[in-house]
Each structure stands twice: as structure tokens, then as C-alpha cells.
Amino acid sequence: MMRLLVVAIIAGLLFENTYGVDSAASSEKQKDKNELENSRGSSSKKPKDNKGSKEQDSSESSSKEEKNERKKQDSSESSSKEEEDGNRKPCFYPINIRCWTEWFDRDDPSASGDWETLCRLRKENPGKICPRPAAIEAKTLSGLTVAAAGDVIYKNDITSGFICRNKDQIKKKKCNDYRVRFSCYPPFCDRGVCWTSWFNRDNPGATGDWEVLSELKKQYKICDNPLYVDAVTTDTMTPAIYTGETFYMYNPTDGFVCRNKDQTTGKCRDYKIRFGCPCNN
């Protein structure tokens, strides 16, 4: 009996040692497994890592700063370009101030006529005629105006130049030999200008207002070869070209003439003129 009891006790101990340890180990393993699963589950529910979020925020902020910097740079470049373009703009001059080119005489009327065309004159005299002349003047080599010479003129404008054709003249006479020049706005022929005082030697009481350079030189000291002429009304200082009146003469070589008979009102306004001379004179 005692022997059987001892055997049962020993068997019980062996069973406990064998299966009890395995059970505990299994329990431990299950516990570890549960903790691992809980850890995984909680990890999946966690928000993004703060460090990663900060890095992303920093990256977005940096990107915004770069964009703002680019905008500032573009704006600065645009302003610089506008300023540069602004600096390149030509100076503005009153349109009533004009100068004249030198005289040109490229042809004579021996063949079909006298052809002082603008395109030919430009080719033969590069840089001496402004891109957009304001006026053209033609005179015979002896100094007569077109009206005084009495020829029939085919062309006389700032687009074509001057053309006198022999076939257009009466009684089969030839054209006179002409020379031409063009009026330009500064700064095309700006060589440093010094202005004279204003002169008013005449009034429009008789035939008109005759402010002729040759007559003015008899009374006042004026340079030999004025570059510019400027005419304004004596009462309001209105530039002559804004009055709407027609002028018989208006150039720095001859001066200024307004004839009463050329006006729709029958009478010119009273003008005064001045001349622009080279400053070295």
C-alpha cells in the first residue's frame, strides 16, 4: 500500500513537472503573443510620427518660402526691366520745335525731270534724314520757291519726296533744277541749341505778319545759320501750329510769314519768333 502511494506521488510530480511547465510556458507565450498583437493594433491606430510630420511641415513651409522668394525675384526683375525700358524711352520735345536737314540735290532735269525722291536720298545719304520727316521744302538752285518758279510739280510730300517731270510742263519747257531738305523733330538734329530772344518786328495790320530773318538781322544780332525757328502768338504764347492758320513761310532759313489773304478769317494773329542757334556761336 505504501509502495503504491509512493508511486502515485512520484507519477503526479512527474506529470506536474512535465505539463505544468509547458502550460506556464504556453501561457507566457500566449501572453507575449497577445501583447504583440495589442502592440501592433495600437501602432496601426497611432497618428503619424511627430518627427515625420514636422519634417513635412518644414518641407511645405520651405516650399512656400521658395515660391514667395521666386515671386519677389520675378517682381524685382519685372520692375528692373520696366525701369530699364523706361530709361530707354526717348526724350520728349515740343512738336512746334523743328530743325532742318542740309539741302540735297541728287538729280537735274536733263532727262525726264528732277527726281529728288526720299528713298533715293536715304540710300545716297545714310543717317542724314530722320525716319519720319515733319515737312519737306524745295527750292530752285537760284533760291526760288516752288510757287515762284511756276513749274507743275508731280510730287512734293514727306512720303515720296520731290518730283518735277518735264512732260508735265507747259510749252514743252523743262523743270527747273531743285534741291530739297526735310524738317525733323529733335533730338535727330540736336547739336546743342541756344535760343535767341523773341522778335516781333511786324503786326498783321496790312498784308500780314512778316517776321523775315533777313529783315530781323538788320536790327538784331542773329547767327548766320539757325537750326530751329519757333513762332508763338504774342497774346497767349500759343504755338503757331496750334492756331489753325496757314503760313506762307515757316523755317529757320527764311523766318516766318503769315499772310492775311491765306486765312479763312481774313487776318492773321500777331506772332513773335525766336531762333535756335548752335551754342558755339
CORJOTA-V933239 format. One record per run of one state. SS is the DSSP state (hx for helix, st for strand, lp for the rest). FROM is the first residue (numbers start at 1). LEN is the number of residues. Records with the same first field share a line. If there is no record, write none. Layout:
# CORJOTA-V933239
SS->FROM-LEN, FROM-LEN
This chain:
# CORJOTA-V933239
lp->1-1, 46-4, 89-9, 101-3, 105-8, 125-10, 141-4, 150-5, 158-3, 169-1, 173-5, 186-7, 196-3, 200-8, 220-8, 234-5, 243-6, 252-3, 263-8, 279-3
hx->2-44, 50-39, 118-7, 146-4, 166-3, 170-3, 213-7, 240-3, 260-3
st->98-3, 104-1, 113-5, 135-6, 145-1, 155-3, 161-5, 178-8, 193-3, 199-1, 208-5, 228-6, 239-1, 249-3, 255-5, 271-8
